[in-house]
Amino acid sequence: MKYKFNKGTSADRDYANSLNNSLKNMYKGALNVRVGGELKFNVIAARAGFAYYGSPYESSDSDGSRMNLSGGLGYRNRGFFVDLTYVHTLAKDTYYPFRLSDDGGVPVTAAKGDLNGGSILASIGFKF
């Protein structure tokens, strides 16, 4: 993410640079990996998947990574399909709101969350 003011005063451009420096100091690129597979048995299919989303935070004391494990069954026949999947998420997240100051940005107290849990997803459809 990057702020850019094409129009405006030099103060606007300085403000955008200050915002960009704060973002650069707080965040980094992250590795995201997703793999999955499906076994088909005539009209029934079994699926499994794994996803890893790396932490976007620059600081090593912040962990925003997340893993999803999923498994499900599907039925497809004559243009009709039903899918049922369970997704379990394993995650810990740290959120640092920030404010700009004379030195370019100061992190304030962090909010930490344990985001482990599961979801059941269902879909029904028709092909026409």
N, CA, C and O atoms as CSV, one atom per row, in Angstrom:
chain,resi,resn,atom,element,x,y,z
A,1,MET,N,N,0.848,-1.162,0.000
A,1,MET,CA,C,0.000,0.000,0.000
A,1,MET,C,C,0.894,1.225,0.000
A,1,MET,O,O,1.928,1.258,0.667
A,2,LYS,N,N,0.487,2.218,-0.748
A,2,LYS,CA,C,1.279,3.437,-0.817
A,2,LYS,C,C,0.357,4.612,-1.097
A,2,LYS,O,O,-0.494,4.554,-1.984
A,3,TYR,N,N,0.536,5.668,-0.334
A,3,TYR,CA,C,-0.220,6.897,-0.566
A,3,TYR,C,C,0.525,7.770,-1.564
A,3,TYR,O,O,1.751,7.875,-1.529
A,4,LYS,N,N,-0.240,8.395,-2.456
A,4,LYS,CA,C,0.358,9.303,-3.422
A,4,LYS,C,C,-0.651,10.390,-3.752
A,4,LYS,O,O,-1.780,10.106,-4.153
A,5,PHE,N,N,-0.239,11.621,-3.581
A,5,PHE,CA,C,-1.090,12.756,-3.921
A,5,PHE,C,C,-0.545,13.375,-5.196
A,5,PHE,O,O,0.498,14.029,-5.169
A,6,ASN,N,N,-1.232,13.177,-6.311
A,6,ASN,CA,C,-0.789,13.735,-7.581
A,6,ASN,C,C,-0.975,15.239,-7.627
A,6,ASN,O,O,-0.183,15.962,-8.232
A,7,LYS,N,N,-2.020,15.690,-6.986
A,7,LYS,CA,C,-2.285,17.123,-6.946
A,7,LYS,C,C,-2.205,17.572,-5.500
A,7,LYS,O,O,-2.471,16.792,-4.586
A,8,GLY,N,N,-1.847,18.801,-5.295
A,8,GLY,CA,C,-1.777,19.316,-3.935
A,8,GLY,C,C,-0.482,20.059,-3.703
A,8,GLY,O,O,0.356,20.202,-4.593
A,9,THR,N,N,-0.351,20.514,-2.509
A,9,THR,CA,C,0.818,21.317,-2.143
A,9,THR,C,C,1.975,20.413,-1.759
A,9,THR,O,O,1.831,19.193,-1.673
A,10,SER,N,N,3.125,21.032,-1.531
A,10,SER,CA,C,4.277,20.247,-1.069
A,10,SER,C,C,4.015,19.702,0.330
A,10,SER,O,O,4.562,18.658,0.687
A,11,ALA,N,N,3.193,20.381,1.131
A,11,ALA,CA,C,2.828,19.863,2.450
A,11,ALA,C,C,2.019,18.571,2.303
A,11,ALA,O,O,2.168,17.651,3.107
A,12,ASP,N,N,1.167,18.502,1.280
A,12,ASP,CA,C,0.413,17.275,1.024
A,12,ASP,C,C,1.354,16.127,0.664
A,12,ASP,O,O,1.180,15.002,1.132
A,13,ARG,N,N,2.345,16.419,-0.165
A,13,ARG,CA,C,3.306,15.381,-0.541
A,13,ARG,C,C,4.156,14.961,0.656
A,13,ARG,O,O,4.477,13.781,0.799
A,14,ASP,N,N,4.521,15.903,1.510
A,14,ASP,CA,C,5.270,15.557,2.723
A,14,ASP,C,C,4.439,14.673,3.641
A,14,ASP,O,O,4.955,13.738,4.253
A,15,TYR,N,N,3.145,14.979,3.732
A,15,TYR,CA,C,2.243,14.164,4.552
A,15,TYR,C,C,2.146,12.746,3.980
A,15,TYR,O,O,2.174,11.775,4.737
A,16,ALA,N,N,2.035,12.617,2.668
A,16,ALA,CA,C,1.983,11.302,2.028
A,16,ALA,C,C,3.276,10.534,2.285
A,16,ALA,O,O,3.233,9.335,2.562
A,17,ASN,N,N,4.423,11.203,2.198
A,17,ASN,CA,C,5.705,10.546,2.481
A,17,ASN,C,C,5.763,10.063,3.925
A,17,ASN,O,O,6.273,8.977,4.200
A,18,SER,N,N,5.240,10.868,4.847
A,18,SER,CA,C,5.220,10.483,6.250
A,18,SER,C,C,4.337,9.250,6.464
A,18,SER,O,O,4.710,8.335,7.198
A,19,LEU,N,N,3.176,9.231,5.824
A,19,LEU,CA,C,2.309,8.054,5.893
A,19,LEU,C,C,3.000,6.819,5.324
A,19,LEU,O,O,2.956,5.748,5.930
A,20,ASN,N,N,3.634,6.964,4.167
A,20,ASN,CA,C,4.322,5.841,3.523
A,20,ASN,C,C,5.465,5.312,4.374
A,20,ASN,O,O,5.672,4.100,4.442
A,21,ASN,N,N,6.216,6.206,5.030
A,21,ASN,CA,C,7.298,5.762,5.912
A,21,ASN,C,C,6.755,4.974,7.094
A,21,ASN,O,O,7.348,3.975,7.499
A,22,SER,N,N,5.633,5.415,7.651
A,22,SER,CA,C,5.014,4.680,8.761
A,22,SER,C,C,4.585,3.287,8.312
A,22,SER,O,O,4.807,2.305,9.020
A,23,LEU,N,N,3.971,3.206,7.134
A,23,LEU,CA,C,3.551,1.905,6.615
A,23,LEU,C,C,4.748,0.998,6.339
A,23,LEU,O,O,4.705,-0.198,6.628
A,24,LYS,N,N,5.806,1.561,5.787
A,24,LYS,CA,C,7.001,0.773,5.468
A,24,LYS,C,C,7.654,0.231,6.735
A,24,LYS,O,O,8.167,-0.888,6.739
A,25,ASN,N,N,7.637,1.018,7.809
A,25,ASN,CA,C,8.231,0.578,9.069
A,25,ASN,C,C,7.379,-0.454,9.783
A,25,ASN,O,O,7.897,-1.234,10.582
A,26,MET,N,N,6.090,-0.474,9.511
A,26,MET,CA,C,5.178,-1.357,10.225
A,26,MET,C,C,4.911,-2.671,9.492
A,26,MET,O,O,4.763,-3.712,10.131
A,27,TYR,N,N,4.848,-2.637,8.170
A,27,TYR,CA,C,4.455,-3.810,7.396
A,27,TYR,C,C,5.547,-4.275,6.442
A,27,TYR,O,O,6.461,-3.523,6.103
A,28,LYS,N,N,5.431,-5.552,6.011
A,28,LYS,CA,C,6.367,-6.138,5.052
A,28,LYS,C,C,5.585,-7.063,4.123
A,28,LYS,O,O,4.391,-7.291,4.322
A,29,GLY,N,N,6.249,-7.580,3.135
A,29,GLY,CA,C,5.631,-8.570,2.260
A,29,GLY,C,C,5.437,-9.873,3.014
A,29,GLY,O,O,6.191,-10.160,3.944
A,30,ALA,N,N,4.454,-10.663,2.641
A,30,ALA,CA,C,4.166,-11.916,3.333
A,30,ALA,C,C,4.026,-13.048,2.321
A,30,ALA,O,O,3.578,-12.841,1.193
A,31,LEU,N,N,4.412,-14.232,2.740
A,31,LEU,CA,C,4.288,-15.430,1.919
A,31,LEU,C,C,2.922,-16.060,2.172
A,31,LEU,O,O,2.563,-16.325,3.319
A,32,ASN,N,N,2.169,-16.298,1.117
A,32,ASN,CA,C,0.870,-16.967,1.202
A,32,ASN,C,C,0.920,-18.225,0.338
A,32,ASN,O,O,1.295,-18.171,-0.833
A,33,VAL,N,N,0.536,-19.361,0.931
A,33,VAL,CA,C,0.586,-20.644,0.232
A,33,VAL,C,C,-0.758,-21.351,0.421
A,33,VAL,O,O,-1.279,-21.418,1.534
A,34,ARG,N,N,-1.310,-21.875,-0.671
A,34,ARG,CA,C,-2.541,-22.659,-0.601
A,34,ARG,C,C,-2.377,-23.916,-1.444
A,34,ARG,O,O,-1.951,-23.849,-2.597
A,35,VAL,N,N,-2.718,-25.062,-0.863
A,35,VAL,CA,C,-2.688,-26.332,-1.595
A,35,VAL,C,C,-3.947,-27.114,-1.247
A,35,VAL,O,O,-4.489,-26.989,-0.148
A,36,GLY,N,N,-4.395,-27.906,-2.180
A,36,GLY,CA,C,-5.586,-28.707,-1.936
A,36,GLY,C,C,-5.708,-29.803,-2.959
A,36,GLY,O,O,-5.021,-29.813,-3.980
A,37,GLY,N,N,-6.600,-30.731,-2.661
A,37,GLY,CA,C,-6.812,-31.842,-3.579
A,37,GLY,C,C,-8.237,-32.351,-3.487
A,37,GLY,O,O,-8.970,-32.054,-2.545
A,38,GLU,N,N,-8.608,-33.131,-4.501
A,38,GLU,CA,C,-9.966,-33.674,-4.574
A,38,GLU,C,C,-9.900,-35.086,-5.126
A,38,GLU,O,O,-9.180,-35.359,-6.086
A,39,LEU,N,N,-10.661,-35.978,-4.509
A,39,LEU,CA,C,-10.843,-37.340,-5.018
A,39,LEU,C,C,-12.300,-37.475,-5.445
A,39,LEU,O,O,-13.213,-37.193,-4.669
A,40,LYS,N,N,-12.510,-37.912,-6.697
A,40,LYS,CA,C,-13.880,-38.062,-7.198
A,40,LYS,C,C,-14.251,-39.539,-7.234
A,40,LYS,O,O,-13.492,-40.382,-7.711
A,41,PHE,N,N,-15.432,-39.822,-6.720
A,41,PHE,CA,C,-16.010,-41.159,-6.740
A,41,PHE,C,C,-17.358,-41.058,-7.429
A,41,PHE,O,O,-18.384,-40.933,-6.759
A,42,ASN,N,N,-17.375,-41.110,-8.743
A,42,ASN,CA,C,-18.593,-40.975,-9.538
A,42,ASN,C,C,-19.251,-39.629,-9.276
A,42,ASN,O,O,-18.778,-38.626,-9.811
A,43,VAL,N,N,-20.314,-39.549,-8.484
A,43,VAL,CA,C,-21.002,-38.275,-8.238
A,43,VAL,C,C,-20.605,-37.639,-6.906
A,43,VAL,O,O,-21.000,-36.509,-6.620
A,44,ILE,N,N,-19.829,-38.354,-6.092
A,44,ILE,CA,C,-19.378,-37.853,-4.790
A,44,ILE,C,C,-17.900,-37.472,-4.889
A,44,ILE,O,O,-17.117,-38.156,-5.547
A,45,ALA,N,N,-17.530,-36.375,-4.229
A,45,ALA,CA,C,-16.128,-35.951,-4.212
A,45,ALA,C,C,-15.734,-35.631,-2.773
A,45,ALA,O,O,-16.529,-35.089,-2.005
A,46,ALA,N,N,-14.498,-35.975,-2.420
A,46,ALA,CA,C,-13.924,-35.638,-1.112
A,46,ALA,C,C,-12.785,-34.653,-1.349
A,46,ALA,O,O,-11.968,-34.837,-2.251
A,47,ARG,N,N,-12.742,-33.605,-0.525
A,47,ARG,CA,C,-11.746,-32.549,-0.707
A,47,ARG,C,C,-11.014,-32.272,0.594
A,47,ARG,O,O,-11.560,-32.444,1.684
A,48,ALA,N,N,-9.760,-31.838,0.457
A,48,ALA,CA,C,-8.968,-31.401,1.607
A,48,ALA,C,C,-8.076,-30.254,1.155
A,48,ALA,O,O,-7.662,-30.184,-0.002
A,49,GLY,N,N,-7.791,-29.362,2.088
A,49,GLY,CA,C,-6.947,-28.227,1.730
A,49,GLY,C,C,-6.193,-27.674,2.918
A,49,GLY,O,O,-6.541,-27.914,4.074
A,50,PHE,N,N,-5.156,-26.932,2.604
A,50,PHE,CA,C,-4.325,-26.268,3.600
A,50,PHE,C,C,-3.941,-24.907,3.043
A,50,PHE,O,O,-3.603,-24.773,1.867
A,51,ALA,N,N,-3.998,-23.901,3.905
A,51,ALA,CA,C,-3.586,-22.554,3.495
A,51,ALA,C,C,-2.756,-21.933,4.611
A,51,ALA,O,O,-3.083,-22.062,5.791
A,52,TYR,N,N,-1.684,-21.263,4.225
A,52,TYR,CA,C,-0.847,-20.514,5.171
A,52,TYR,C,C,-0.725,-19.087,4.664
A,52,TYR,O,O,-0.335,-18.855,3.520
A,53,TYR,N,N,-1.060,-18.138,5.522
A,53,TYR,CA,C,-0.941,-16.721,5.214
A,53,TYR,C,C,0.067,-16.136,6.186
A,53,TYR,O,O,-0.175,-16.106,7.393
A,54,GLY,N,N,1.200,-15.670,5.665
A,54,GLY,CA,C,2.278,-15.161,6.498
A,54,GLY,C,C,1.941,-13.849,7.185
A,54,GLY,O,O,1.009,-13.143,6.799
A,55,SER,N,N,2.712,-13.547,8.199
A,55,SER,CA,C,2.505,-12.318,8.968
A,55,SER,C,C,2.919,-11.097,8.152
A,55,SER,O,O,4.002,-11.088,7.567
A,56,PRO,N,N,2.075,-10.065,8.105
A,56,PRO,CA,C,2.421,-8.858,7.349
A,56,PRO,C,C,3.208,-7.842,8.170
A,56,PRO,O,O,3.589,-6.793,7.650
A,57,TYR,N,N,3.456,-8.140,9.453
A,57,TYR,CA,C,4.092,-7.160,10.332
A,57,TYR,C,C,5.608,-7.234,10.256
A,57,TYR,O,O,6.176,-8.325,10.221
A,58,GLU,N,N,6.257,-6.098,10.230
A,58,GLU,CA,C,7.710,-6.002,10.179
A,58,GLU,C,C,8.337,-6.437,11.505
A,58,GLU,O,O,9.382,-7.088,11.510
A,59,SER,N,N,7.717,-6.087,12.607
A,59,SER,CA,C,8.246,-6.382,13.934
A,59,SER,C,C,8.205,-7.879,14.211
A,59,SER,O,O,7.206,-8.539,13.923
A,60,SER,N,N,9.289,-8.418,14.771
A,60,SER,CA,C,9.342,-9.844,15.058
A,60,SER,C,C,8.507,-10.225,16.278
A,60,SER,O,O,8.234,-11.408,16.478
A,61,ASP,N,N,8.095,-9.260,17.098
A,61,ASP,CA,C,7.270,-9.590,18.255
A,61,ASP,C,C,5.776,-9.580,17.930
A,61,ASP,O,O,4.950,-9.764,18.824
A,62,SER,N,N,5.426,-9.372,16.679
A,62,SER,CA,C,4.038,-9.406,16.237
A,62,SER,C,C,3.843,-10.576,15.283
A,62,SER,O,O,4.603,-10.738,14.329
A,63,ASP,N,N,2.824,-11.391,15.542
A,63,ASP,CA,C,2.560,-12.528,14.671
A,63,ASP,C,C,1.158,-12.402,14.097
A,63,ASP,O,O,0.175,-12.558,14.822
A,64,GLY,N,N,1.058,-12.128,12.831
A,64,GLY,CA,C,-0.238,-12.034,12.164
A,64,GLY,C,C,-0.456,-13.177,11.199
A,64,GLY,O,O,-1.303,-13.088,10.310
A,65,SER,N,N,0.303,-14.259,11.363
A,65,SER,CA,C,0.152,-15.386,10.438
A,65,SER,C,C,-1.132,-16.160,10.750
A,65,SER,O,O,-1.688,-16.072,11.845
A,66,ARG,N,N,-1.578,-16.919,9.750
A,66,ARG,CA,C,-2.820,-17.677,9.887
A,66,ARG,C,C,-2.721,-18.959,9.073
A,66,ARG,O,O,-2.158,-18.964,7.979
A,67,MET,N,N,-3.273,-20.049,9.612
A,67,MET,CA,C,-3.364,-21.317,8.888
A,67,MET,C,C,-4.818,-21.748,8.833
A,67,MET,O,O,-5.546,-21.625,9.818
A,68,ASN,N,N,-5.236,-22.249,7.689
A,68,ASN,CA,C,-6.572,-22.816,7.516
A,68,ASN,C,C,-6.419,-24.269,7.083
A,68,ASN,O,O,-5.663,-24.579,6.161
A,69,LEU,N,N,-7.144,-25.153,7.758
A,69,LEU,CA,C,-7.222,-26.557,7.389
A,69,LEU,C,C,-8.675,-26.822,7.000
A,69,LEU,O,O,-9.593,-26.431,7.721
A,70,SER,N,N,-8.881,-27.476,5.877
A,70,SER,CA,C,-10.262,-27.690,5.428
A,70,SER,C,C,-10.457,-29.096,4.887
A,70,SER,O,O,-9.529,-29.732,4.388
A,71,GLY,N,N,-11.689,-29.556,5.001
A,71,GLY,CA,C,-12.069,-30.848,4.454
A,71,GLY,C,C,-13.553,-30.837,4.165
A,71,GLY,O,O,-14.329,-30.207,4.884
A,72,GLY,N,N,-13.949,-31.531,3.114
A,72,GLY,CA,C,-15.365,-31.514,2.788
A,72,GLY,C,C,-15.764,-32.572,1.803
A,72,GLY,O,O,-14.940,-33.312,1.265
A,73,LEU,N,N,-17.076,-32.620,1.583
A,73,LEU,CA,C,-17.669,-33.551,0.634
A,73,LEU,C,C,-18.534,-32.772,-0.347
A,73,LEU,O,O,-19.087,-31.721,-0.023
A,74,GLY,N,N,-18.632,-33.311,-1.543
A,74,GLY,CA,C,-19.469,-32.689,-2.559
A,74,GLY,C,C,-20.240,-33.727,-3.348
A,74,GLY,O,O,-19.810,-34.871,-3.494
A,75,TYR,N,N,-21.383,-33.304,-3.850
A,75,TYR,CA,C,-22.223,-34.151,-4.690
A,75,TYR,C,C,-22.528,-33.377,-5.966
A,75,TYR,O,O,-22.990,-32.238,-5.899
A,76,ARG,N,N,-22.277,-33.974,-7.121
A,76,ARG,CA,C,-22.572,-33.342,-8.412
A,76,ARG,C,C,-23.221,-34.365,-9.326
A,76,ARG,O,O,-22.693,-35.457,-9.540
A,77,ASN,N,N,-24.394,-33.988,-9.869
A,77,ASN,CA,C,-25.096,-34.891,-10.774
A,77,ASN,C,C,-26.097,-34.090,-11.594
A,77,ASN,O,O,-26.910,-33.352,-11.038
A,78,ARG,N,N,-26.039,-34.235,-12.924
A,78,ARG,CA,C,-26.990,-33.633,-13.858
A,78,ARG,C,C,-27.201,-32.132,-13.620
A,78,ARG,O,O,-28.337,-31.660,-13.567
A,79,GLY,N,N,-26.128,-31.409,-13.480
A,79,GLY,CA,C,-26.222,-29.961,-13.348
A,79,GLY,C,C,-26.581,-29.461,-11.963
A,79,GLY,O,O,-26.752,-28.255,-11.782
A,80,PHE,N,N,-26.701,-30.326,-10.994
A,80,PHE,CA,C,-27.014,-29.944,-9.629
A,80,PHE,C,C,-25.807,-30.278,-8.750
A,80,PHE,O,O,-25.192,-31.332,-8.914
A,81,PHE,N,N,-25.468,-29.385,-7.822
A,81,PHE,CA,C,-24.368,-29.695,-6.911
A,81,PHE,C,C,-24.636,-29.177,-5.510
A,81,PHE,O,O,-25.302,-28.162,-5.307
A,82,VAL,N,N,-24.086,-29.920,-4.546
A,82,VAL,CA,C,-24.135,-29.558,-3.130
A,82,VAL,C,C,-22.743,-29.792,-2.578
A,82,VAL,O,O,-22.161,-30.857,-2.787
A,83,ASP,N,N,-22.205,-28.811,-1.879
A,83,ASP,CA,C,-20.888,-28.932,-1.256
A,83,ASP,C,C,-21.004,-28.568,0.213
A,83,ASP,O,O,-21.695,-27.614,0.571
A,84,LEU,N,N,-20.326,-29.329,1.066
A,84,LEU,CA,C,-20.283,-29.065,2.497
A,84,LEU,C,C,-18.829,-29.167,2.944
A,84,LEU,O,O,-18.174,-30.184,2.713
A,85,THR,N,N,-18.329,-28.118,3.580
A,85,THR,CA,C,-16.920,-28.047,3.955
A,85,THR,C,C,-16.779,-27.525,5.377
A,85,THR,O,O,-17.539,-26.660,5.814
A,86,TYR,N,N,-15.798,-28.062,6.091
A,86,TYR,CA,C,-15.422,-27.534,7.401
A,86,TYR,C,C,-14.047,-26.888,7.261
A,86,TYR,O,O,-13.123,-27.495,6.719
A,87,VAL,N,N,-13.914,-25.654,7.751
A,87,VAL,CA,C,-12.641,-24.935,7.716
A,87,VAL,C,C,-12.265,-24.584,9.148
A,87,VAL,O,O,-13.025,-23.915,9.849
A,88,HIS,N,N,-11.092,-25.034,9.581
A,88,HIS,CA,C,-10.591,-24.703,10.913
A,88,HIS,C,C,-9.436,-23.711,10.767
A,88,HIS,O,O,-8.480,-23.958,10.032
A,89,THR,N,N,-9.539,-22.593,11.472
A,89,THR,CA,C,-8.535,-21.537,11.395
A,89,THR,C,C,-7.701,-21.523,12.674
A,89,THR,O,O,-8.235,-21.562,13.782
A,90,LEU,N,N,-6.389,-21.466,12.498
A,90,LEU,CA,C,-5.438,-21.328,13.607
A,90,LEU,C,C,-4.711,-20.008,13.389
A,90,LEU,O,O,-3.939,-19.871,12.440
A,91,ALA,N,N,-4.956,-19.036,14.268
A,91,ALA,CA,C,-4.359,-17.722,14.054
A,91,ALA,C,C,-4.200,-16.969,15.358
A,91,ALA,O,O,-4.983,-17.122,16.296
A,92,LYS,N,N,-3.170,-16.160,15.384
A,92,LYS,CA,C,-2.981,-15.167,16.431
A,92,LYS,C,C,-2.685,-13.880,15.693
A,92,LYS,O,O,-1.912,-13.875,14.735
A,93,ASP,N,N,-3.279,-12.810,16.118
A,93,ASP,CA,C,-3.082,-11.550,15.409
A,93,ASP,C,C,-2.765,-10.448,16.395
A,93,ASP,O,O,-3.242,-10.447,17.530
A,94,THR,N,N,-1.963,-9.525,15.950
A,94,THR,CA,C,-1.617,-8.343,16.730
A,94,THR,C,C,-1.924,-7.134,15.877
A,94,THR,O,O,-1.493,-7.043,14.728
A,95,TYR,N,N,-2.666,-6.213,16.441
A,95,TYR,CA,C,-3.031,-5.002,15.715
A,95,TYR,C,C,-2.404,-3.806,16.411
A,95,TYR,O,O,-2.643,-3.573,17.596
A,96,TYR,N,N,-1.610,-3.055,15.678
A,96,TYR,CA,C,-0.996,-1.844,16.187
A,96,TYR,C,C,-1.598,-0.642,15.479
A,96,TYR,O,O,-1.214,-0.348,14.347
A,97,PRO,N,N,-2.521,0.053,16.104
A,97,PRO,CA,C,-2.937,1.316,15.491
A,97,PRO,C,C,-1.753,2.277,15.573
A,97,PRO,O,O,-0.924,2.142,16.473
A,98,PHE,N,N,-1.654,3.210,14.689
A,98,PHE,CA,C,-0.519,4.131,14.740
A,98,PHE,C,C,-0.985,5.562,14.568
A,98,PHE,O,O,-2.070,5.830,14.051
A,99,ARG,N,N,-0.142,6.464,15.012
A,99,ARG,CA,C,-0.403,7.880,14.842
A,99,ARG,C,C,0.868,8.514,14.315
A,99,ARG,O,O,1.969,8.058,14.621
A,100,LEU,N,N,0.722,9.540,13.540
A,100,LEU,CA,C,1.872,10.240,13.006
A,100,LEU,C,C,2.326,11.310,13.987
A,100,LEU,O,O,1.512,11.968,14.634
A,101,SER,N,N,3.618,11.467,14.083
A,101,SER,CA,C,4.180,12.504,14.945
A,101,SER,C,C,5.393,13.077,14.237
A,101,SER,O,O,5.645,12.750,13.077
A,102,ASP,N,N,6.134,13.912,14.907
A,102,ASP,CA,C,7.299,14.549,14.290
A,102,ASP,C,C,8.346,13.539,13.840
A,102,ASP,O,O,9.096,13.801,12.900
A,103,ASP,N,N,8.404,12.375,14.510
A,103,ASP,CA,C,9.422,11.393,14.120
A,103,ASP,C,C,8.902,10.380,13.104
A,103,ASP,O,O,9.587,9.394,12.834
A,104,GLY,N,N,7.704,10.588,12.524
A,104,GLY,CA,C,7.232,9.765,11.423
A,104,GLY,C,C,6.239,8.691,11.788
A,104,GLY,O,O,5.674,8.062,10.894
A,105,GLY,N,N,6.003,8.456,13.051
A,105,GLY,CA,C,5.006,7.456,13.424
A,105,GLY,C,C,5.422,6.692,14.651
A,105,GLY,O,O,6.541,6.182,14.719
A,106,VAL,N,N,4.542,6.605,15.620
A,106,VAL,CA,C,4.842,5.922,16.866
A,106,VAL,C,C,3.758,4.888,17.116
A,106,VAL,O,O,2.589,5.250,17.246
A,107,PRO,N,N,4.119,3.590,17.189
A,107,PRO,CA,C,3.104,2.601,17.516
A,107,PRO,C,C,2.600,2.814,18.940
A,107,PRO,O,O,3.367,3.201,19.822
A,108,VAL,N,N,1.343,2.569,19.159
A,108,VAL,CA,C,0.765,2.666,20.490
A,108,VAL,C,C,0.429,1.258,20.972
A,108,VAL,O,O,0.782,0.285,20.305
A,109,THR,N,N,-0.226,1.129,22.085
A,109,THR,CA,C,-0.503,-0.167,22.693
A,109,THR,C,C,-1.140,-1.125,21.687
A,109,THR,O,O,-2.034,-0.757,20.925
A,110,ALA,N,N,-0.650,-2.361,21.711
A,110,ALA,CA,C,-1.122,-3.374,20.771
A,110,ALA,C,C,-2.357,-4.084,21.299
A,110,ALA,O,O,-2.532,-4.238,22.508
A,111,ALA,N,N,-3.197,-4.506,20.391
A,111,ALA,CA,C,-4.325,-5.373,20.709
A,111,ALA,C,C,-3.988,-6.751,20.150
A,111,ALA,O,O,-3.698,-6.891,18.962
A,112,LYS,N,N,-4.027,-7.773,21.016
A,112,LYS,CA,C,-3.692,-9.122,20.579
A,112,LYS,C,C,-4.928,-9.991,20.641
A,112,LYS,O,O,-5.718,-9.896,21.580
A,113,GLY,N,N,-5.097,-10.848,19.627
A,113,GLY,CA,C,-6.263,-11.711,19.577
A,113,GLY,C,C,-5.902,-13.136,19.228
A,113,GLY,O,O,-5.012,-13.377,18.412
A,114,ASP,N,N,-6.592,-14.082,19.845
A,114,ASP,CA,C,-6.459,-15.494,19.517
A,114,ASP,C,C,-7.673,-15.843,18.671
A,114,ASP,O,O,-8.794,-15.876,19.179
A,115,LEU,N,N,-7.463,-16.104,17.388
A,115,LEU,CA,C,-8.564,-16.235,16.439
A,115,LEU,C,C,-8.802,-17.673,15.990
A,115,LEU,O,O,-9.197,-17.900,14.846
A,116,ASN,N,N,-8.570,-18.641,16.863
A,116,ASN,CA,C,-8.786,-20.038,16.504
A,116,ASN,C,C,-10.278,-20.340,16.478
A,116,ASN,O,O,-11.031,-19.856,17.324
A,117,GLY,N,N,-10.703,-21.144,15.503
A,117,GLY,CA,C,-12.112,-21.519,15.434
A,117,GLY,C,C,-12.433,-22.193,14.122
A,117,GLY,O,O,-11.592,-22.293,13.229
A,118,GLY,N,N,-13.656,-22.649,14.021
A,118,GLY,CA,C,-14.066,-23.354,12.822
A,118,GLY,C,C,-15.326,-22.790,12.211
A,118,GLY,O,O,-16.107,-22.099,12.866
A,119,SER,N,N,-15.507,-23.099,10.943
A,119,SER,CA,C,-16.690,-22.676,10.195
A,119,SER,C,C,-17.157,-23.830,9.317
A,119,SER,O,O,-16.355,-24.597,8.783
A,120,ILE,N,N,-18.464,-23.931,9.184
A,120,ILE,CA,C,-19.043,-24.895,8.248
A,120,ILE,C,C,-19.632,-24.098,7.096
A,120,ILE,O,O,-20.441,-23.193,7.299
A,121,LEU,N,N,-19.219,-24.445,5.890
A,121,LEU,CA,C,-19.657,-23.739,4.689
A,121,LEU,C,C,-20.436,-24.700,3.801
A,121,LEU,O,O,-20.012,-25.833,3.570
A,122,ALA,N,N,-21.563,-24.243,3.314
A,122,ALA,CA,C,-22.386,-25.055,2.423
A,122,ALA,C,C,-22.749,-24.243,1.187
A,122,ALA,O,O,-22.992,-23.039,1.261
A,123,SER,N,N,-22.781,-24.926,0.059
A,123,SER,CA,C,-23.223,-24.267,-1.179
A,123,SER,C,C,-24.077,-25.247,-1.982
A,123,SER,O,O,-23.831,-26.453,-2.008
A,124,ILE,N,N,-25.080,-24.684,-2.629
A,124,ILE,CA,C,-25.991,-25.450,-3.481
A,124,ILE,C,C,-26.108,-24.684,-4.795
A,124,ILE,O,O,-26.218,-23.457,-4.793
A,125,GLY,N,N,-26.086,-25.394,-5.901
A,125,GLY,CA,C,-26.186,-24.701,-7.170
A,125,GLY,C,C,-26.728,-25.571,-8.290
A,125,GLY,O,O,-26.849,-26.792,-8.188
A,126,PHE,N,N,-27.047,-24.861,-9.368
A,126,PHE,CA,C,-27.551,-25.508,-10.573
A,126,PHE,C,C,-26.780,-24.984,-11.767
A,126,PHE,O,O,-26.543,-23.780,-11.867
A,127,LYS,N,N,-26.390,-25.848,-12.659
A,127,LYS,CA,C,-25.766,-25.436,-13.904
A,127,LYS,C,C,-26.830,-25.445,-14.992
A,127,LYS,O,O,-27.572,-26.414,-15.153
A,128,PHE,N,N,-26.888,-24.354,-15.728
A,128,PHE,CA,C,-27.868,-24.293,-16.819
A,128,PHE,C,C,-27.274,-23.602,-18.004
A,128,PHE,O,O,-27.940,-23.449,-19.027
